[in-house]
Amino acid sequence: MLCAISGEAPAVPVVSPKSGSVFEKRLIEAYISEHGKDPVTGEELSPDDLIEVKAQRVVRPRPPTLTSIPSLLSVFQEEWDALALETYTLRQTLAQTRQELSTALYQHDAAVRVIARLTKERDEARDALSKVTVGARAVGAAGDAMQVDSTGLPEEVLTRVESTQASLSKTRRKRPIPEGWATSEAISAYKPVENTDPVFPGGKTLSVDSSGDSALVETAEGVVGVFSLSQKQVVHSLQTNGPVTYAIWAGGKAVVASVTGSVRVFEGGQEVANFNSHAGAATGLALHATGDIVASVGADKSYVLYDLTTNAVITQNFSDASLLSVQFHPDGHLLAAGGADGRIKIYDLKTGAVAANYDLTGPVKRVFFSENGTFLAAVTENSTMVSIWDLRSSKEIKVLETGGQVDSIHWDYTGQFLLTGGPSGLTVQQYSKSSKAWSETLRSAVPAVAVAWGSAAKSIVALNTEGGLTVLTAQ
């Protein structure tokens, strides 16, 4: 017989009725006094429960003194007993810890699987939401009627759009260049003449009003500054509810879009309207030729039209891909929306139907109609080229290689000069109507994340990569 604790032949063997194991009496009693349990099964056990095993006893000698070798052996035996008890306890603790670890790993694996399933269901729900044709957002101040995807415009808005188109389309192509407009010779001599301090770190949007003096620039997360180029300071700060994605002027009103999906309208530094039609980030804004209709596009695959005269949502139409950029045709009857799928969708504004699709090689970052209404310029993400499409034939007629990444484009009022900007600098590409050819009028090393023309194209305003504004003009 061997002791279940020490593994040696017991001098005084006893049996536990709980487990039936044999123990050295002094070892099991020491274990019971500390734990009160059977060391094998873990059941409650007391010294009275132990059954002593009758065995031939060996007469032990009288207790020696501590100075003799037998006394040292006795001390060693006691130390060994204590070590055996501790080792046994450690083995039990190790077995219990392994079991707990196994259970924890199983629970963690199950939690990861549940999270993955819920994430997949969330993404599927978001995708389905972007394709629905009925939304529960309020329209205008009444706010009780459900908004339904409309294929047309309200009669009052349609009348304004048709009237504007009729008045502009008759004279647009024959319209002479305004007196005093910048010439190609003057633009080719533009140099940086003014640089502001980097007061707009991280800003990516720039819009200059018709006077050429007030610029909208993101100054901080959720804040847009109205910067006076003549005073060289921020005259108003417009607060939004999230990082700004785009900002434009609508006459004297500032319209700002954010990643939260909100589109806010400010006048005189005060908020006058707040729209929340997008289910995701609002990624682009455009102003209609009427001057009081604004379009926004978003990651929820929709474009929304707003009436700034009544501060109401006009309509919301969905597409099959997230939209990144938007621009109205100068006559106001078409709307171009650049998608993350590399496709430009041309919508008939009156009916909401897709009139044409132009395919590019990547997500369409910027689109811009020429003022004569003939051409559409487009830029894809991380591209060094600008694609020019002829709306009359719906064909890509020119690809302009700028030699550097293009982040922003802007056509001037006459439709002659196409301004491009990127981290490596800005260029001005000129189209000659007589020769039907393109040429590069200006190349500057000023790095720009956004660019815009000044009044009468007599200056160029660039938001540089350091967060400052650079003005280029003839010296």
NORLIN-V443441 format. One record per pair of residues at least 24 apart in sequence whose C-alpha atoms are under 7 Angstrom apart, sorted by the first residue. I is the first residue (numbers start at 1). J is the second residue. Records with the same first field share a line. If there is no record, write none. Layout:
I=J  J
This chain:
5=84  85  88
6=84
13=52  53
14=50  51  52  53
15=50  51  52  53
16=50  51
17=49  50
18=43
27=81
130=300  301
131=318
137=277
139=312  313
140=311  312  313
149=315  316  317
150=315  316  317
151=351  352  353
152=350  351  352
153=350  351
158=350
161=332  333
164=290  331
165=331  332  333
168=331
169=331
172=372
173=372
177=414
181=456  457
182=456  457  458
184=441
186=474
187=441  442
188=441  442
189=474
190=472  473  474
191=472  473  474  475
192=470  471  472  473
193=471  472  473
194=470  471
195=468  469  470  471
196=468  469  470
197=468
198=466  467  468
199=467  468
200=467  468
201=466  467
202=467
203=467
204=449  450
205=246  247  450
206=247  450  451  463
207=247  248  249  452
208=452
209=249
210=455
211=455
212=454  455
216=247
218=244
236=269
237=269
238=269
245=283
246=283  284  285
247=285
248=285
250=287  291  292
251=291
257=282
258=282
273=311
283=324  325
284=324  325  326
285=326
286=326  327  328
287=328
288=328  332
289=330  331  332
297=323  324  325  326
298=322  323  324
299=323
324=364  365
325=364  365  366  367
326=367
327=367  368
329=369  373
330=371  373
338=364  365  367
339=363  364
340=364
366=408
368=410
370=411  415
371=413  414  415
372=415
407=449  450
408=449  450  451
409=451
410=452
412=453  457
421=448  449  450  451
422=447  448  449
423=447  448  449  465
